[in-house]
Amino acid sequence: MSAGFFYRRLVRPILDLLKQGVTPEKLALSLALGAVLGIFPALGWTTALCALAALALHLNLPAIQIVNYFMYPAQIALLIPFFRLGERLFRAPHLPISVPQIYAMIHVSVWHAIKLLWNTTWHAIVVWFVLAPIIAVILYFVLTPMLRRVLRRMQVATPANVAEAVPCSR
């Protein structure tokens, strides 16, 4: 994937939302929650969770889902660390498993995978519930001033604003 791909699929849609009038605060909250919900340690749930959050909090659905989509690699990468933290928190026995093994189990039998990973997954979800609010708050407070700055720059660079600022000579 190239930088052009990320610009077209992530940055430009966010900039377009700012141009359309979505406030930096609402957009920052949408992006922060999209990122946090996007790493939820149970496969197959993030799209629905993001949609519910967007509807319940009147957030921008495209923004939250765009970030959720881009968080998928992070979700996979963080799955095992969430499992391990859950084992430590609950003093549960170590389950020697890898992401490829999880995918193989799901491919063979979703129900069997759910039964085998049930305790490990809910332990990981508890850890996620502890960490998610902290991560979301940090992201929100980092993204909000950044988005405000971007919006100000876009407003300054807009030709309509430049035309309004130049007095007419009659």
N, C-alpha and C positions, 0 to 999 in steps of 0.2 A: 504494500500500500504506500502511496506517495503522499507527500504533503498536500498536493492538489486534491487528493481524495478527502483528506480530513477537512480541508478548507471548504470544499463543496458540500460535504455531508454533515459537518458539525458546526464550523465557525460561521459560514454564510447563513444557514438557517437561523442561528442565534442572532446574528446581526439584523437579519430581516425582521425578526420578531421585535427587536428594539425599534426599528424604523416604523413598524406598524403600531407602536404605542404601548407595548407591554412594558410595564415599569421595571427598572433595574432590580428593585426589591422582589417583585413577583417572579421575575426571570431567575434571579439568584436562588430563590427558594425552590423553584422548579428544577433547576440544575442540581442543586445540592441534594434534594430528595431523590431525583433520578439516579444520581451517583450512589447514594446510600442504599436505596431500594434495589439498585442494579447488582449489588454484591450480596443480596440475601442468600444465605447458604443452603438453599433448597432449589434444585433445578426445576424450571418450568413455572415459577410463580411470579417472576419479576414484572412481566408485562401487566398482569392483572393488578398487582400491588401498586404499580405506578399509575395505572388508570384510576384505581380507587382513590389514591392520594390526590390526584389531580382534580377529580370530581368533588371529593369531600372538602378540599381546601381552596377550590376555585382557582387552580393553577393552570398553567398553559400545558395542555395535553401533548402537543407536538414536542415541546421542549423537554418535558420529563421523559418522553419515550425515546427521543434522539439520544439523550445521555444514557438511558437504560441500555439501548442497543450497543453503544460504544463501551459499556461496562462489562459486557459478556466475557471478554478475555480475563478481566480482573476477577470476575465472579468465579471462573474456573480456577484461576491461580490462587484464590483465597479459600477455596473450598476445604482443602486439607488443613491449612492453618486454623481455620475455624473449628474443624473437627478436633484438632489437637488441643486447642484452647478449651473446648468443651470437655474433653477428657480430663484435663487438668482441673478445671473448675469443679467438676462433679466427681473427681477421683475415680473415674470410670476406667475399666481396662482398655489398654491400647488396642485399637483395631488396625491391624496392618493392611492398609488399602491405599490404592493410588487412583488418580483421576481416570486413567485408561481402564482400570478394573471396574470402576463405578459405571463408566459408559458401557462396558461389556455386559455387566450385570443388568443394566437397564435394557439393553438390546435383547438379551435372552428372555427376561421376564421382569416387567416393571413392578408387578406386585411382589415378587420375591425380593427385588432390590429394596423396595420400600420397607418390607418386613425386616430385612437384615440390617438396614441402615437407620431404622426408626430412632433408636436411642441416641445414636451418634448425631443424627441430624437435629433432633430437638435440643440436644446439648449445644450444638453449634448455633442454633437459632437464639438460644438464651444469651450466648456470648455476643451475637450480633445485636440483640436488643440492648445490651449494655453499651456497646461501642457505637452503634448507629447514631444516637442523639449527639454524642460528642463530635463525631465526624461531620454530621450535618450542620451543626452550629459553626464549626470551624470553616467549612466550605462556604456557608452563607456569608460569614463575615469577611472572607477573602474575596468572594465573587462580587458582592454588592458594590464595593468601591471601584472595582475593576470595570464593572458594567456601567456605572455612573460616568466614569472617565471616558469609556468608549462612546457612550451616548452623547456626551458633551462634544467630543471630537467630531462625531457624525453631524451634529447640529451645526457646528462651525463650518464644516466642509460642504454643507448642503447648498447648492446654487440658489435655491429659493431664499435662504437666509442672507446670502451675499447680496442678492438683488434688493432685498428689503433694506439692507444696511446702507446701500449706496443711494444718497439723496438724488432726486430728479432735478435737473437744472432746467428751469423754465424762464 
